[in-house]
Amino acid sequence: MTTVIETPRLILRQWRAEDAPLFARINGDPLIMQYMPRVLPPKDSDKLVKRFDDHFSKHGYGMYAVESRESGVFMGTVGLQHVDFKVPFAPAVEVAWRLDYEFWGQGYATEAARAVADFAFNDLKLKEIVAFTVHDNTRSIHVMEKLGMAHDEKGDFDYPSLPKGHPLGRHVLYRLKAKDYSSAAVSQDA
């Protein structure tokens, strides 16, 4: 299975030991984590990287480490992961991303997620991918829409591990079916 995905500006690859402290800094940043229930201490961030590695071992794909082709700088993560918690739309494969804020607003998340969607549909032959986020996370919703994903209003849900009424609890669900996806038709602007 492919362990490297390349785009004009990015390399999506499996994780290296030197990525872990950089990712821990991202996961510990309140701005980056504003739509997550909490920032992650380094040991919890390291557990997340371990989970990513385990997913790669089991499925041959997962959440990739993203680096700049030009500079080699670690930028964050983008990839595919199985939805492993109880929600009505599971089982499903989610496309997800988390980039350092210095890379926001430059089209990197869309570029990487588009490459991952191409891989999901063309190589893995998945019939559908999903994405979800807190209802007012407009940046992530914008990326979903640029990928050509459609909001499934009937699929919106309360995140199961958060208490009822939690400000980050309500999530919107977006779907993209292979039959509706064309990488050539997806918006190319940043």
Secondary structure, DSSP 8 states (H G I E B T S, - for coil): ---EEE-SSEEEE---TTHHHHHHHHHT-TTTTTTSSS---HHHHHHHHHHHHHHHHHHS--EEEEEETTT--EEEEEEEEE--S--TT-S-EEEEEEE-GGGTTTTHHHHHHHHHHHIIIIIS--SEEEEEEETT-HHHHHHHHHTT-EE-GGG-EE-TTS-TT-TTTEEEEEEEEGGG--TTTS----
